[in-house]
Amino acid sequence: MRDYAKTPLQRAEIEQIVATGGGPAAVLNTRHAIAKERGWKDAPPDAATFVTAVLAEPNLLRRPILVRGKRIVVGKDEAAIRSLLGG
């Protein structure tokens, strides 16, 4: 487990999460104030813009973020989490 408030995510990690997780719309925390004020729920940003925003504000990423090998699940998708964990 990693507390990314204490050990921030690096650009390459965020890029991998966005790419593997299905793009900005799939991993965006739409309840975050920045996402709301920028209208990203209805019109998500491009990947580069999103990655830069997450570097400044990691809570723009949905949680939890589970990584197993090259597979990533972002958010509370129970079926995907079970599949990732092999159950």
N, CA, C and O atoms as CSV, one atom per row, in Angstrom:
chain,resi,resn,atom,element,x,y,z
A,1,MET,N,N,0.854,-1.167,0.000
A,1,MET,CA,C,0.000,0.000,0.000
A,1,MET,C,C,0.901,1.231,0.000
A,1,MET,O,O,1.992,1.222,0.570
A,2,ARG,N,N,0.423,2.287,-0.649
A,2,ARG,CA,C,1.201,3.518,-0.761
A,2,ARG,C,C,0.316,4.722,-0.461
A,2,ARG,O,O,-0.772,4.866,-1.018
A,3,ASP,N,N,0.793,5.566,0.411
A,3,ASP,CA,C,0.114,6.813,0.717
A,3,ASP,C,C,0.729,7.880,-0.183
A,3,ASP,O,O,1.799,8.406,0.121
A,4,TYR,N,N,0.060,8.202,-1.291
A,4,TYR,CA,C,0.690,9.126,-2.234
A,4,TYR,C,C,0.631,10.577,-1.782
A,4,TYR,O,O,1.099,11.464,-2.495
A,5,ALA,N,N,0.062,10.831,-0.605
A,5,ALA,CA,C,0.196,12.164,-0.005
A,5,ALA,C,C,1.598,12.309,0.584
A,5,ALA,O,O,2.151,13.408,0.638
A,6,LYS,N,N,2.167,11.176,1.027
A,6,LYS,CA,C,3.506,11.183,1.602
A,6,LYS,C,C,4.579,10.859,0.558
A,6,LYS,O,O,5.689,11.388,0.614
A,7,THR,N,N,4.241,9.994,-0.385
A,7,THR,CA,C,5.155,9.613,-1.468
A,7,THR,C,C,4.438,9.918,-2.775
A,7,THR,O,O,3.763,9.043,-3.318
A,8,PRO,N,N,4.566,11.134,-3.295
A,8,PRO,CA,C,3.806,11.548,-4.478
A,8,PRO,C,C,4.047,10.654,-5.698
A,8,PRO,O,O,5.127,10.094,-5.888
A,9,LEU,N,N,3.012,10.546,-6.500
A,9,LEU,CA,C,3.124,9.820,-7.763
A,9,LEU,C,C,3.997,10.616,-8.725
A,9,LEU,O,O,3.940,11.846,-8.762
A,10,GLN,N,N,4.787,9.916,-9.483
A,10,GLN,CA,C,5.635,10.540,-10.500
A,10,GLN,C,C,4.865,10.626,-11.808
A,10,GLN,O,O,3.892,9.898,-12.004
A,11,ARG,N,N,5.290,11.504,-12.699
A,11,ARG,CA,C,4.619,11.701,-13.983
A,11,ARG,C,C,4.421,10.372,-14.719
A,11,ARG,O,O,3.326,10.101,-15.212
A,12,ALA,N,N,5.457,9.548,-14.798
A,12,ALA,CA,C,5.358,8.274,-15.521
A,12,ALA,C,C,4.308,7.353,-14.896
A,12,ALA,O,O,3.608,6.635,-15.610
A,13,GLU,N,N,4.199,7.373,-13.571
A,13,GLU,CA,C,3.195,6.546,-12.896
A,13,GLU,C,C,1.782,7.023,-13.228
A,13,GLU,O,O,0.891,6.218,-13.499
A,14,ILE,N,N,1.592,8.326,-13.203
A,14,ILE,CA,C,0.274,8.884,-13.525
A,14,ILE,C,C,-0.075,8.587,-14.978
A,14,ILE,O,O,-1.207,8.211,-15.282
A,15,GLU,N,N,0.888,8.755,-15.868
A,15,GLU,CA,C,0.653,8.452,-17.284
A,15,GLU,C,C,0.244,6.991,-17.460
A,15,GLU,O,O,-0.653,6.692,-18.249
A,16,GLN,N,N,0.892,6.079,-16.731
A,16,GLN,CA,C,0.548,4.658,-16.815
A,16,GLN,C,C,-0.856,4.409,-16.278
A,16,GLN,O,O,-1.622,3.651,-16.873
A,17,ILE,N,N,-1.200,5.041,-15.159
A,17,ILE,CA,C,-2.535,4.885,-14.587
A,17,ILE,C,C,-3.592,5.368,-15.573
A,17,ILE,O,O,-4.602,4.696,-15.781
A,18,VAL,N,N,-3.365,6.526,-16.176
A,18,VAL,CA,C,-4.327,7.087,-17.129
A,18,VAL,C,C,-4.455,6.183,-18.356
A,18,VAL,O,O,-5.567,5.884,-18.790
A,19,ALA,N,N,-3.331,5.749,-18.913
A,19,ALA,CA,C,-3.353,4.927,-20.125
A,19,ALA,C,C,-3.973,3.552,-19.863
A,19,ALA,O,O,-4.824,3.095,-20.627
A,20,THR,N,N,-3.551,2.907,-18.797
A,20,THR,CA,C,-4.029,1.560,-18.493
A,20,THR,C,C,-5.430,1.583,-17.898
A,20,THR,O,O,-6.204,0.641,-18.068
A,21,GLY,N,N,-5.744,2.662,-17.202
A,21,GLY,CA,C,-7.043,2.778,-16.548
A,21,GLY,C,C,-8.181,3.190,-17.453
A,21,GLY,O,O,-9.327,3.244,-17.008
A,22,GLY,N,N,-7.897,3.483,-18.718
A,22,GLY,CA,C,-8.971,3.795,-19.659
A,22,GLY,C,C,-9.088,5.258,-20.043
A,22,GLY,O,O,-10.092,5.659,-20.632
A,23,GLY,N,N,-8.083,6.068,-19.721
A,23,GLY,CA,C,-8.100,7.471,-20.109
A,23,GLY,C,C,-8.573,8.370,-18.981
A,23,GLY,O,O,-9.054,7.890,-17.955
A,24,PRO,N,N,-8.436,9.682,-19.175
A,24,PRO,CA,C,-8.801,10.634,-18.121
A,24,PRO,C,C,-10.233,10.481,-17.606
A,24,PRO,O,O,-10.459,10.559,-16.399
A,25,ALA,N,N,-11.187,10.269,-18.482
A,25,ALA,CA,C,-12.584,10.175,-18.041
A,25,ALA,C,C,-12.799,8.999,-17.095
A,25,ALA,O,O,-13.632,9.075,-16.192
A,26,ALA,N,N,-12.055,7.915,-17.296
A,26,ALA,CA,C,-12.229,6.710,-16.485
A,26,ALA,C,C,-11.587,6.818,-15.106
A,26,ALA,O,O,-12.019,6.142,-14.172
A,27,VAL,N,N,-10.574,7.648,-14.966
A,27,VAL,CA,C,-9.844,7.718,-13.693
A,27,VAL,C,C,-10.047,9.047,-12.956
A,27,VAL,O,O,-9.504,9.238,-11.867
A,28,LEU,N,N,-10.808,9.948,-13.528
A,28,LEU,CA,C,-11.057,11.275,-12.962
A,28,LEU,C,C,-12.020,11.206,-11.782
A,28,LEU,O,O,-13.073,10.573,-11.862
A,29,ASN,N,N,-11.648,11.861,-10.692
A,29,ASN,CA,C,-12.524,12.027,-9.536
A,29,ASN,C,C,-13.427,13.219,-9.835
A,29,ASN,O,O,-13.045,14.366,-9.603
A,30,THR,N,N,-14.615,12.947,-10.345
A,30,THR,CA,C,-15.522,14.016,-10.777
A,30,THR,C,C,-16.103,14.810,-9.618
A,30,THR,O,O,-16.718,15.855,-9.832
A,31,ARG,N,N,-15.917,14.328,-8.389
A,31,ARG,CA,C,-16.425,15.056,-7.226
A,31,ARG,C,C,-15.444,16.100,-6.723
A,31,ARG,O,O,-15.790,16.900,-5.853
A,32,HIS,N,N,-14.237,16.109,-7.248
A,32,HIS,CA,C,-13.222,17.070,-6.816
A,32,HIS,C,C,-13.595,18.473,-7.306
A,32,HIS,O,O,-14.121,18.629,-8.408
A,33,ALA,N,N,-13.324,19.481,-6.489
A,33,ALA,CA,C,-13.687,20.872,-6.812
A,33,ALA,C,C,-13.061,21.340,-8.128
A,33,ALA,O,O,-13.721,22.028,-8.907
A,34,ILE,N,N,-11.820,20.984,-8.385
A,34,ILE,CA,C,-11.168,21.401,-9.639
A,34,ILE,C,C,-11.882,20.797,-10.832
A,34,ILE,O,O,-12.120,21.483,-11.826
A,35,ALA,N,N,-12.224,19.520,-10.744
A,35,ALA,CA,C,-12.933,18.855,-11.842
A,35,ALA,C,C,-14.278,19.523,-12.097
A,35,ALA,O,O,-14.690,19.699,-13.243
A,36,LYS,N,N,-14.956,19.891,-11.013
A,36,LYS,CA,C,-16.256,20.556,-11.147
A,36,LYS,C,C,-16.108,21.933,-11.781
A,36,LYS,O,O,-16.835,22.268,-12.717
A,37,GLU,N,N,-15.175,22.729,-11.279
A,37,GLU,CA,C,-15.052,24.104,-11.783
A,37,GLU,C,C,-14.587,24.149,-13.234
A,37,GLU,O,O,-14.898,25.096,-13.957
A,38,ARG,N,N,-13.849,23.136,-13.661
A,38,ARG,CA,C,-13.372,23.092,-15.053
A,38,ARG,C,C,-14.308,22.339,-15.991
A,38,ARG,O,O,-14.032,22.228,-17.186
A,39,GLY,N,N,-15.406,21.824,-15.461
A,39,GLY,CA,C,-16.380,21.132,-16.284
A,39,GLY,C,C,-15.888,19.799,-16.835
A,39,GLY,O,O,-16.340,19.351,-17.889
A,40,TRP,N,N,-14.966,19.172,-16.123
A,40,TRP,CA,C,-14.355,17.941,-16.632
A,40,TRP,C,C,-15.263,16.728,-16.574
A,40,TRP,O,O,-14.999,15.734,-17.250
A,41,LYS,N,N,-16.324,16.781,-15.786
A,41,LYS,CA,C,-17.246,15.637,-15.752
A,41,LYS,C,C,-17.891,15.465,-17.120
A,41,LYS,O,O,-18.017,14.344,-17.612
A,42,ASP,N,N,-18.292,16.553,-17.725
A,42,ASP,CA,C,-18.954,16.493,-19.030
A,42,ASP,C,C,-17.975,16.532,-20.193
A,42,ASP,O,O,-18.269,16.005,-21.265
A,43,ALA,N,N,-16.819,17.147,-19.996
A,43,ALA,CA,C,-15.814,17.268,-21.056
A,43,ALA,C,C,-14.428,17.051,-20.442
A,43,ALA,O,O,-13.711,18.011,-20.160
A,44,PRO,N,N,-14.053,15.777,-20.236
A,44,PRO,CA,C,-12.754,15.500,-19.618
A,44,PRO,C,C,-11.597,16.076,-20.433
A,44,PRO,O,O,-11.699,16.203,-21.653
A,45,PRO,N,N,-10.510,16.420,-19.768
A,45,PRO,CA,C,-9.352,16.980,-20.467
A,45,PRO,C,C,-8.602,15.889,-21.231
A,45,PRO,O,O,-8.855,14.697,-21.052
A,46,ASP,N,N,-7.678,16.320,-22.083
A,46,ASP,CA,C,-6.814,15.349,-22.745
A,46,ASP,C,C,-5.851,14.788,-21.698
A,46,ASP,O,O,-5.720,15.339,-20.605
A,47,ALA,N,N,-5.186,13.698,-22.041
A,47,ALA,CA,C,-4.325,13.001,-21.078
A,47,ALA,C,C,-3.210,13.892,-20.544
A,47,ALA,O,O,-2.949,13.890,-19.341
A,48,ALA,N,N,-2.552,14.648,-21.406
A,48,ALA,CA,C,-1.429,15.485,-20.973
A,48,ALA,C,C,-1.878,16.545,-19.967
A,48,ALA,O,O,-1.199,16.779,-18.967
A,49,THR,N,N,-3.004,17.179,-20.225
A,49,THR,CA,C,-3.546,18.189,-19.319
A,49,THR,C,C,-3.908,17.562,-17.976
A,49,THR,O,O,-3.628,18.122,-16.916
A,50,PHE,N,N,-4.531,16.398,-18.041
A,50,PHE,CA,C,-4.934,15.707,-16.816
A,50,PHE,C,C,-3.727,15.288,-15.990
A,50,PHE,O,O,-3.717,15.477,-14.773
A,51,VAL,N,N,-2.718,14.726,-16.628
A,51,VAL,CA,C,-1.521,14.295,-15.904
A,51,VAL,C,C,-0.876,15.480,-15.197
A,51,VAL,O,O,-0.479,15.363,-14.038
A,52,THR,N,N,-0.769,16.604,-15.868
A,52,THR,CA,C,-0.186,17.802,-15.256
A,52,THR,C,C,-1.022,18.257,-14.061
A,52,THR,O,O,-0.473,18.653,-13.033
A,53,ALA,N,N,-2.335,18.201,-14.192
A,53,ALA,CA,C,-3.215,18.597,-13.086
A,53,ALA,C,C,-3.062,17.646,-11.895
A,53,ALA,O,O,-3.075,18.088,-10.746
A,54,VAL,N,N,-2.920,16.357,-12.158
A,54,VAL,CA,C,-2.776,15.376,-11.083
A,54,VAL,C,C,-1.440,15.545,-10.363
A,54,VAL,O,O,-1.355,15.319,-9.156
A,55,LEU,N,N,-0.406,15.937,-11.089
A,55,LEU,CA,C,0.876,16.206,-10.433
A,55,LEU,C,C,0.723,17.285,-9.370
A,55,LEU,O,O,1.359,17.218,-8.318
A,56,ALA,N,N,-0.119,18.278,-9.641
A,56,ALA,CA,C,-0.357,19.364,-8.695
A,56,ALA,C,C,-1.397,18.987,-7.632
A,56,ALA,O,O,-1.319,19.450,-6.494
A,57,GLU,N,N,-2.366,18.149,-8.004
A,57,GLU,CA,C,-3.452,17.777,-7.094
A,57,GLU,C,C,-3.789,16.294,-7.287
A,57,GLU,O,O,-4.658,15.959,-8.093
A,58,PRO,N,N,-3.109,15.402,-6.554
A,58,PRO,CA,C,-3.302,13.959,-6.715
A,58,PRO,C,C,-4.723,13.472,-6.467
A,58,PRO,O,O,-5.110,12.416,-6.968
A,59,ASN,N,N,-5.502,14.226,-5.702
A,59,ASN,CA,C,-6.870,13.791,-5.418
A,59,ASN,C,C,-7.804,13.913,-6.616
A,59,ASN,O,O,-8.988,13.594,-6.505
A,60,LEU,N,N,-7.297,14.365,-7.749
A,60,LEU,CA,C,-8.086,14.332,-8.977
A,60,LEU,C,C,-8.232,12.905,-9.499
A,60,LEU,O,O,-9.092,12.630,-10.337
A,61,LEU,N,N,-7.394,12.001,-9.004
A,61,LEU,CA,C,-7.508,10.589,-9.368
A,61,LEU,C,C,-8.529,9.914,-8.463
A,61,LEU,O,O,-8.561,10.144,-7.254
A,62,ARG,N,N,-9.361,9.078,-9.073
A,62,ARG,CA,C,-10.293,8.283,-8.276
A,62,ARG,C,C,-9.494,7.302,-7.427
A,62,ARG,O,O,-8.367,6.945,-7.769
A,63,ARG,N,N,-10.078,6.878,-6.339
A,63,ARG,CA,C,-9.449,5.896,-5.472
A,63,ARG,C,C,-10.430,4.774,-5.205
A,63,ARG,O,O,-11.637,4.970,-5.349
A,64,PRO,N,N,-9.963,3.638,-4.831
A,64,PRO,CA,C,-8.570,3.240,-4.703
A,64,PRO,C,C,-7.918,3.017,-6.062
A,64,PRO,O,O,-8.596,2.892,-7.082
A,65,ILE,N,N,-6.604,2.970,-6.056
A,65,ILE,CA,C,-5.829,2.619,-7.243
A,65,ILE,C,C,-5.122,1.316,-6.903
A,65,ILE,O,O,-4.264,1.275,-6.022
A,66,LEU,N,N,-5.489,0.255,-7.606
A,66,LEU,CA,C,-4.887,-1.055,-7.354
A,66,LEU,C,C,-4.049,-1.447,-8.558
A,66,LEU,O,O,-4.508,-1.376,-9.699
A,67,VAL,N,N,-2.819,-1.861,-8.295
A,67,VAL,CA,C,-1.901,-2.255,-9.354
A,67,VAL,C,C,-1.425,-3.668,-9.067
A,67,VAL,O,O,-0.982,-3.978,-7.961
A,68,ARG,N,N,-1.521,-4.509,-10.069
A,68,ARG,CA,C,-1.007,-5.879,-9.965
A,68,ARG,C,C,-0.345,-6.206,-11.288
A,68,ARG,O,O,-1.014,-6.427,-12.298
A,69,GLY,N,N,0.969,-6.233,-11.269
A,69,GLY,CA,C,1.698,-6.431,-12.515
A,69,GLY,C,C,1.444,-5.254,-13.441
A,69,GLY,O,O,1.680,-4.103,-13.075
A,70,LYS,N,N,0.965,-5.545,-14.634
A,70,LYS,CA,C,0.666,-4.486,-15.602
A,70,LYS,C,C,-0.809,-4.109,-15.614
A,70,LYS,O,O,-1.234,-3.302,-16.441
A,71,ARG,N,N,-1.587,-4.680,-14.712
A,71,ARG,CA,C,-3.017,-4.388,-14.658
A,71,ARG,C,C,-3.295,-3.355,-13.571
A,71,ARG,O,O,-2.671,-3.355,-12.510
A,72,ILE,N,N,-4.248,-2.477,-13.867
A,72,ILE,CA,C,-4.618,-1.406,-12.934
A,72,ILE,C,C,-6.137,-1.312,-12.863
A,72,ILE,O,O,-6.827,-1.393,-13.879
A,73,VAL,N,N,-6.641,-1.141,-11.654
A,73,VAL,CA,C,-8.057,-0.846,-11.446
A,73,VAL,C,C,-8.111,0.449,-10.649
A,73,VAL,O,O,-7.456,0.585,-9.616
A,74,VAL,N,N,-8.899,1.395,-11.143
A,74,VAL,CA,C,-9.059,2.683,-10.464
A,74,VAL,C,C,-10.530,2.833,-10.105
A,74,VAL,O,O,-11.406,2.696,-10.959
A,75,GLY,N,N,-10.791,3.111,-8.847
A,75,GLY,CA,C,-12.165,3.294,-8.399
A,75,GLY,C,C,-12.711,2.046,-7.747
A,75,GLY,O,O,-12.011,1.044,-7.601
A,76,LYS,N,N,-13.956,2.117,-7.361
A,76,LYS,CA,C,-14.588,1.058,-6.576
A,76,LYS,C,C,-15.409,0.108,-7.442
A,76,LYS,O,O,-16.556,-0.198,-7.118
A,77,ASP,N,N,-14.823,-0.358,-8.543
A,77,ASP,CA,C,-15.460,-1.338,-9.416
A,77,ASP,C,C,-15.218,-2.722,-8.817
A,77,ASP,O,O,-14.167,-3.326,-9.035
A,78,GLU,N,N,-16.202,-3.222,-8.058
A,78,GLU,CA,C,-16.016,-4.462,-7.306
A,78,GLU,C,C,-15.654,-5.647,-8.193
A,78,GLU,O,O,-14.787,-6.443,-7.833
A,79,ALA,N,N,-16.299,-5.775,-9.339
A,79,ALA,CA,C,-16.007,-6.901,-10.231
A,79,ALA,C,C,-14.572,-6.826,-10.752
A,79,ALA,O,O,-13.877,-7.840,-10.815
A,80,ALA,N,N,-14.140,-5.642,-11.118
A,80,ALA,CA,C,-12.769,-5.476,-11.616
A,80,ALA,C,C,-11.749,-5.727,-10.518
A,80,ALA,O,O,-10.690,-6.300,-10.774
A,81,ILE,N,N,-12.057,-5.305,-9.301
A,81,ILE,CA,C,-11.159,-5.538,-8.165
A,81,ILE,C,C,-11.052,-7.030,-7.886
A,81,ILE,O,O,-9.954,-7.546,-7.680
A,82,ARG,N,N,-12.186,-7.726,-7.877
A,82,ARG,CA,C,-12.157,-9.173,-7.664
A,82,ARG,C,C,-11.338,-9.873,-8.736
A,82,ARG,O,O,-10.540,-10.763,-8.441
A,83,SER,N,N,-11.539,-9.466,-9.972
A,83,SER,CA,C,-10.794,-10.056,-11.080
A,83,SER,C,C,-9.288,-9.803,-10.923
A,83,SER,O,O,-8.479,-10.709,-11.120
A,84,LEU,N,N,-8.925,-8.585,-10.572
A,84,LEU,CA,C,-7.523,-8.234,-10.385
A,84,LEU,C,C,-6.892,-9.066,-9.271
A,84,LEU,O,O,-5.745,-9.498,-9.382
A,85,LEU,N,N,-7.645,-9.285,-8.203
A,85,LEU,CA,C,-7.136,-10.020,-7.058
A,85,LEU,C,C,-7.259,-11.535,-7.211
A,85,LEU,O,O,-6.846,-12.299,-6.338
A,86,GLY,N,N,-7.837,-11.950,-8.338
A,86,GLY,CA,C,-7.918,-13.372,-8.612
A,86,GLY,C,C,-9.074,-14.098,-7.943
A,86,GLY,O,O,-9.038,-15.316,-7.766
A,87,GLY,N,N,-10.088,-13.347,-7.578
A,87,GLY,CA,C,-11.205,-13.974,-6.879
A,87,GLY,C,C,-12.441,-13.760,-7.552
A,87,GLY,O,O,-13.484,-14.225,-7.091
